[in-house]
Amino acid sequence: MLVKSGVLMAKKELEILLKATKINKSFGNFVANKDIDISIAKGQIHALLGENGAGKSTLVKIFYGVLQPDKGSIEINNQKVTITSPNVARKNGIGMVFQHFSLFPALTVAENILIALDKKIKFNKVVDEITKLSKEWELFVDPLKLVSELSVGEKQRVEIIRCLMQNPDLLIMDEPTSVLTPQEIKNLFKILKRLSSSGCSILYISHKLEEIIQLADKVTILKSGESIASIDARKTTTNFLAETMVGKKITELKKTIKSKSKNVAFEVKNLDKLKDHEFGISLTNINLKVNYGEILGVAGIAGNGQVELMEILSGEINCEDNNQILLDKLPIGKTYINERRKLGIETIPEERTFQATVPNLTLSENTFLTYFFKYNNTKNLISNLLNNPQNSIEESTKIIKNNDVRCPEINPLASQLSGGNLQKFILGRSLANNPKVAIFSQPTWGVDIGAATAIRQKLLDLSQNGKAVILISQDLEEIFELSDKVCVINEGVLSEIFDVRDITATDVGLLMGGKNKKNNKMERIK
Amino acid sequence: MITFIPRVKVSKNWVIIAPILSIVFTIFFGLLIFTFLGYNPLETLYQIFVSPFSRIDRISDILVKACPLIIIGTGLMLCFKSNVWNIGAEGQFIMGALLAGFIALSFPNIETKFFLLITILAGFVGGALWAFIPAILKTKLNVNEILVSLMLVYVAMLFIDFIVRGPLRDPMSFGFPLSKPYPEGAIINKIPFPGIGFLGQLHYGILFVFLLVPISWIFVNKTLGGFKINVLGSAPQAAKFAGFKQNSITLTVLLLSGGLAGVAGVIEVSANIGQLQPEVSFGYGFTAIIVAFLGRLSPVGILFAGIIIATVKLGADNAQMTMGIPKVVTGLFEGILLFFLLTGETLQKYKIKWSEGK
């Protein structure tokens, strides 16, 4: 399988495999793709770059037959095709690895691949085929293992093998590295490069600039649904890509030298928490400490207990022992979230809509959501009884103004804001409470660069003003850019805390991949 | 495949046109069905839609019939808004009526109407206690409240049947399963209008509705409690993040809705029956579920929905009495009406898209 003639390699860049012309797609009044032209050469690694909401996913879904374009045509090998379904896409040699995997956890690897095949093959033959492919492409995975037992990286390999079984000419990968450790990313890139030199084209979607420079031959940049540039990726710089993608100069973060305090602000001691549902993560012996004026970065791949840790740090769930969490050396383990807010601990959960905010409520109502107690009047019971969201309009207007939250109308619904603006609002709402300790989970996840920079600056400002910040993030660049101290969470276990100058991204990557399991002896990291 | 796509903007005109169109479609299909079954279609429509409004005493009967529906529906609104599925209001209605009846019959000579305050309170407690069972099971053991509340309806029905055949049977009832009549102090009187007298069955219980609707509107829209219910219903995670205690909200809405159903039971029995009998409710608790949703889970909407449903129910009774149209046929017609009303409302908010493929 997948033996392409070497002649193709020589002709690389010349022969066009897929050519799309004037692709248009709207959802209601929202234009997701507008007159997009793109052509992918045979054996080319073609990156599709753009901020969230730029229309990348819509475009590839059209190529894979999940969505139909309103207008526009697609040619494959100079022949016009209509891709009405993923089935048709696969028949035309297009395979896709989705950002969110579509595997059945209760089935084995081989079974998962078998049911996805268009042709019917005997089970044993599928197993053989998987073994052969995984050897050939160094995509090591045991065909008889249950998918639920696989790591995220392994699941991705299964998805890739599944595509390779169909012997594709074009492999579409939607943000494949967002869930991988640096080591896994390196491996993936090796495989993709080998694939491309064997003649398979790759359409690689990402918003990470470094990756694109490293990997791609060509890059097409989308902005607000339009293709604004198509350039040679080997002759460009990250800065140029970033500025083209955002459409303006990126402001650098302002870091001032800070006087560090030796006062411990917030401390967690020997905290254990059993998972409360089947797919949860149990927290084991969590210990952490953050001083005033410091940012503690907690790195880790999503789904390793960050959500559970956040619930317990915020006070949505209580500790068993009051002494397991200390604020200024005072035990607060058994206080609930609103009492902690009153004490000056502000948390922002990972889930922006439905947890940090309610989408079908206005911003003022969403301000009321977490600060209703501020509007309580202890003297007048009647007015207390009628304490309602209207009381918070003044405050929410202030938050919107001070944090440059761009709203389509005065006091809009939370669902009307873009991810970045909503996050700026959520952050502003927390800052308005003037916190001593701020605990933020994935604050810039899925946020456009402009907003992300603004948010990071606010975090830096907080620590520079002497506040303690805990930053839980899966974005390693962000962790290294902002943090003073770093630790890693893996399967509910927190590593020891390192000074950011004493540890490299590679070391953190190893920890993220589980190199500090409790039963192993802790490796020394230099 | 059919997909529903939310409309970007709900057209103001359609908010008015949609219900009118729904009625037109209902009438059209009603005409078809009645003709097909061999009834005079115009006459039937007249009986169902017009005759309930044809005399002032009949209009007051609509209010009487709507009264328990609106009271129960308002309670259910609180549950449904917070994603708690109490469908056992029928049972809570019965238990409210029963407990109030027990208190009333324990004081056979009481005459003062202040006693009504006690029986109504007893009704609230009776209904709330019955709702407390699914509430405590749900909050402590995570038992599904739909099943428990529904099953308890049948327990309540059999229980009242047992009580009026046994402990509370009037020895003078010649073997009929009836309790003694309520004392004067536990009876809700009809409202006398100067110069006209009584208007049908219109009784003082209706005042409770006029009190309840504005109070519940203020509660839902203007208080922290109403806000909590709203948040819990639309985003439970956010309720947790805000520090609202999910279990106490669940418990509160179940107790309130059970209590209100119980009060509806007291008013119904004290105003219209005057003693306990095996059947005190005529499906009010179930019909009120439709009323709550038809009223879009808003207090004012429920007021109107209650009146609409009561009208059609009375109209159906009229058609049955004057033309001998069986209940199943008028029931079918009610179904068509609901179908079109709800379709109209859905289409205001969503566009339908037919797409090819699987």
Interface residues (C-beta under 8 A of the other chain):
Chain A: G28 N29 T84 S85 S314 G315 E316 Y336 I337 N338 R341 P349 E351 T353 F354 Q355 A356 T357 V358 P359 N360 L361 E365 F368 L369 T370 F372 L385 L386 N387 N388 P389
Chain B: I5 P6 V8 I218 N221 K222 T223 L224 G226 F227 N230 V231 S234 A235 Q237 A238 K240 F241 A242 G243 E356 G357 K358
